[in-house]
């Protein structure tokens, strides 16, 4: 089970919605699966629905202004799976998000798996929201959200490691009927690698404005900022949009783990696509994970986000970013070197050829390679895994990537990869491994949950599921017992 952390612990100081309220731009929506966004908030963060019987349970904060009670989710969902069925609005507006229905560009969505994105925040083991294609949330009947050219601001904490180029991973203001009703009828943050208006610089992902019928990096649509090459694979990204609804919008981003915000655009509303963006024509619905017409081919991660009445000051934005950094997204779990869920580990080969080699991910594939105290930080992070309770069987284990939140070690065609958890039964089985005493008599061997006669094996520096003799080259009986035996060590990443 995920440890809940100290029951009385709370996030320190003024939280994002306290900061925005003090600046005269109060939150009209505040959504988070991981923590309270007001220092006084002591209610539910989200609701989960159990697959076994359809029952639901609210996941609350541990204390006012604190973090999610993830242990309550683990207990409620034990022995089955759960989906996130509702995300509560912490503001007095009660703009709660539920699973999105069908729209002009997509069939009705399904809820995201509740356990797909375990993460450390504020020293607590909690869960974020991992969106795969066909998932999304919405509220078409809101209170206080900007309409018809009113000013607003919004931010979300997302991830640069779980993105694609499909439409549209959005959070923000959308149409109230799930269809495209024209230019300017949306005002939402978009995050992904889709370049709607060329040129875009770099590989992305970019923070863009989805203002309907376009993802905008400037008033001309395309990027006018050659330095804006995207965030790259940052594990945690603060994405921010603010729009006065009349003649100006701005885009910012930051590393949610360190540093300040960077403004990538601040200027006039778009003048392309035949206009219609000045003034804006927002309708006031809230969408998360899809486009305004339920275009739902995108993937993305969501940890927290708010929407405000009026445009926040830059000083307020900066204070919010400082608060986000202060809570320690993706920090150490506090445990290392064991197979207890929540522990951070590295897995070292024990075969005589390769005792300095560790399992790591590289270009999505799992391999073994040398890692030493002098290795780069990237190499050390790639060779660090967080032990999670088995996605298919809690008596076994799964391995989450340290620097790609929500990505797990899984086999596919007997090769091992790092891939994002999509909630399917097949993924859960492929990413679950059952530890046994090392077949060589030392260390630990890991049997595949769904191929119990096959074990994690290194072969020619790749990582495979292998039996002791078989039809594949990696099933060779030569040194098999050594190759499937691993030393569980303290993690290379701090």
Secondary structure, DSSP 8 states (H G I E B T S, - for coil): ------TT-B--S--HHHHHHHTT--EEEEEESSB-SSTT--SEEEEEEETTT--EEEEEBSSTTBBB-HHHHHHHTTTS-EEEEEE---STT---EEE---BTTB---B--BTTS-EEEETTEEEE-EEE-TTB-EEESS-SS---TT--EEEEEEE-TTS--SSS--EEEEE-SSSS---TTS-EEEEEES--SSS---SS--EEEEE-SSSEESSTTSS---TT-----S-SSEEEEEEE-SSS-EEEEEEETTSS--EEEEEE-----TT---SS-----EEEESS-TT------EEESEEEEEES---HHHHHHHHHHHHHT-TT---S-BSSSSTT-EEEEEE-STT-TTEEEEEETTEEEEEE--TTS-HHHHHHT-EEEEE-SS-TTSEEEEESSSTTEEEEEETTEEEEEE----HHHHHHT-EEEEE-TTSSSEEEEESSSTT-EEEEETTEEEEE-SS-SSGGG-STTHHHHT-EEEEE-S--
